[in-house]
Amino acid sequence: MVLMYADPAATAAMTAAERAEVFRRHEALHQDLEGTGEMLNGAGLAYPGDTKTIRWQDDGSASTATDGPLADTTDHLTAYYVIDCATPERAREIAERVLDFHVVAVELRPVHDSFGMGET
Protein backbone atom coordinates (compact mmCIF):
# COMPACT_ATOMS: atom_id res chain seq x y z
CA MET A 1 0.00 0.00 0.00
CA VAL A 2 1.26 3.46 -0.87
CA LEU A 3 0.07 5.93 1.78
CA MET A 4 0.50 9.57 0.73
CA TYR A 5 0.82 12.45 3.20
CA ALA A 6 0.37 16.18 2.65
CA ASP A 7 -0.28 19.34 4.64
CA PRO A 8 -4.02 20.11 4.23
CA ALA A 9 -3.37 23.86 4.55
CA ALA A 10 -0.85 23.68 1.70
CA THR A 11 -3.33 21.63 -0.34
CA ALA A 12 -6.06 24.23 0.18
CA ALA A 13 -3.64 26.99 -0.85
CA MET A 14 -2.61 25.35 -4.15
CA THR A 15 -3.22 27.32 -7.31
CA ALA A 16 -5.31 25.95 -10.15
CA ALA A 17 -2.09 25.33 -12.10
CA GLU A 18 -0.57 23.40 -9.19
CA ARG A 19 -3.74 21.29 -8.83
CA ALA A 20 -3.67 20.57 -12.56
CA GLU A 21 -0.02 19.47 -12.32
CA VAL A 22 -0.75 17.13 -9.40
CA PHE A 23 -3.73 15.69 -11.30
CA ARG A 24 -1.63 15.24 -14.46
CA ARG A 25 1.13 13.40 -12.59
CA HIS A 26 -1.28 11.04 -10.81
CA GLU A 27 -3.24 10.40 -14.01
CA ALA A 28 0.01 9.46 -15.79
CA LEU A 29 0.93 7.10 -12.95
CA HIS A 30 -2.57 5.55 -12.99
CA GLN A 31 -2.28 4.95 -16.74
CA ASP A 32 1.14 3.34 -16.35
CA LEU A 33 0.08 1.09 -13.48
CA GLU A 34 -3.18 0.06 -15.12
CA GLY A 35 -1.14 -0.86 -18.18
CA THR A 36 1.17 -3.10 -16.14
CA GLY A 37 -1.67 -4.49 -14.00
CA GLU A 38 0.00 -3.25 -10.79
CA MET A 39 -2.79 -0.83 -9.71
CA LEU A 40 -5.48 -2.59 -7.66
CA ASN A 41 -7.28 0.49 -6.34
CA GLY A 42 -6.82 3.83 -4.65
CA ALA A 43 -8.59 6.96 -3.51
CA GLY A 44 -8.10 10.52 -2.40
CA LEU A 45 -9.31 11.29 1.11
CA ALA A 46 -11.28 14.22 2.53
CA TYR A 47 -9.59 16.89 4.62
CA PRO A 48 -8.72 15.94 8.22
CA GLY A 49 -11.34 18.43 9.47
CA ASP A 50 -14.00 16.17 7.96
CA THR A 51 -12.69 13.19 9.93
CA LYS A 52 -14.28 11.44 12.90
CA THR A 53 -12.01 9.39 15.19
CA ILE A 54 -13.64 6.59 17.17
CA ARG A 55 -11.70 5.07 20.07
CA TRP A 56 -12.09 1.91 22.11
CA GLN A 57 -12.48 2.43 25.83
CA ASP A 58 -10.24 0.26 27.99
CA ASP A 59 -13.13 -0.74 30.23
CA GLY A 60 -15.09 -1.96 27.19
CA SER A 61 -18.12 0.10 28.21
CA ALA A 62 -18.47 2.10 25.00
CA SER A 63 -16.54 3.77 22.26
CA THR A 64 -15.96 7.50 22.11
CA ALA A 65 -15.98 9.65 19.00
CA THR A 66 -14.22 12.94 18.45
CA ASP A 67 -14.06 15.26 15.47
CA GLY A 68 -10.74 15.37 13.67
CA PRO A 69 -7.93 13.03 12.78
CA LEU A 70 -6.24 10.50 15.03
CA ALA A 71 -2.94 12.39 15.22
CA ASP A 72 -2.42 16.10 15.78
CA THR A 73 0.25 16.72 13.15
CA THR A 74 0.87 18.98 10.17
CA ASP A 75 0.98 16.26 7.51
CA HIS A 76 -2.02 13.96 7.17
CA LEU A 77 -2.96 10.96 5.07
CA THR A 78 -4.32 12.45 1.86
CA ALA A 79 -4.61 9.46 -0.50
CA TYR A 80 -3.63 5.86 -1.01
CA TYR A 81 -2.96 3.32 -3.73
CA VAL A 82 -3.13 -0.42 -3.33
CA ILE A 83 -0.58 -1.87 -5.73
CA ASP A 84 0.63 -5.35 -6.56
CA CYS A 85 4.30 -5.43 -7.55
CA ALA A 86 6.91 -8.09 -7.91
CA THR A 87 9.49 -6.60 -5.54
CA PRO A 88 9.86 -4.06 -2.72
CA GLU A 89 12.20 -2.12 -5.01
CA ARG A 90 9.42 -1.76 -7.60
CA ALA A 91 7.02 -0.55 -4.87
CA ARG A 92 9.57 2.08 -3.85
CA GLU A 93 10.00 3.16 -7.48
CA ILE A 94 6.23 3.69 -7.73
CA ALA A 95 6.09 5.52 -4.38
CA GLU A 96 8.85 7.91 -5.41
CA ARG A 97 6.75 8.98 -8.40
CA VAL A 98 4.09 10.51 -6.13
CA LEU A 99 6.50 12.64 -4.07
CA ASP A 100 6.40 16.32 -5.01
CA PHE A 101 5.58 19.75 -3.59
CA HIS A 102 2.15 18.42 -2.58
CA VAL A 103 2.74 14.85 -1.37
CA VAL A 104 5.68 15.41 0.96
CA ALA A 105 5.91 11.91 2.46
CA VAL A 106 4.97 8.42 1.38
CA GLU A 107 4.67 5.38 3.59
CA LEU A 108 5.01 1.96 1.97
CA ARG A 109 3.24 -0.73 3.94
CA PRO A 110 2.81 -4.35 2.86
CA VAL A 111 -0.77 -5.63 2.94
CA HIS A 112 -0.88 -8.92 4.84
CA ASP A 113 -4.55 -9.72 4.22
CA SER A 114 -7.12 -8.42 1.75
CA PHE A 115 -10.69 -8.95 0.71
CA GLY A 116 -12.85 -7.70 -2.11
CA MET A 117 -9.93 -7.05 -4.47
CA GLY A 118 -9.73 -10.41 -6.19
CA GLU A 119 -6.77 -12.73 -5.81
CA THR A 120 -3.56 -10.99 -4.65
QUIUR-V847102 format. One record per residue. SS is DSSP state (~ for helix, > for strand, _ for the rest). Layout:
# QUIUR-V847102
SS
SS
This chain:
# QUIUR-V847102
_
>
>
>
>
>
>
~
~
~
~
~
_
_
_
~
~
~
~
~
~
~
~
~
~
~
~
~
~
~
~
~
~
~
~
~
_
_
>
>
>
>
>
>
_
_
_
~
~
~
_
>
>
>
>
_
_
_
_
_
_
_
_
>
>
>
>
_
_
_
_
_
_
_
>
>
>
>
>
>
>
>
>
_
_
_
_
~
~
~
~
~
~
~
~
~
_
_
_
_
_
_
_
_
>
>
>
>
_
_
_
_
_
_
_
_
_
_
_
_
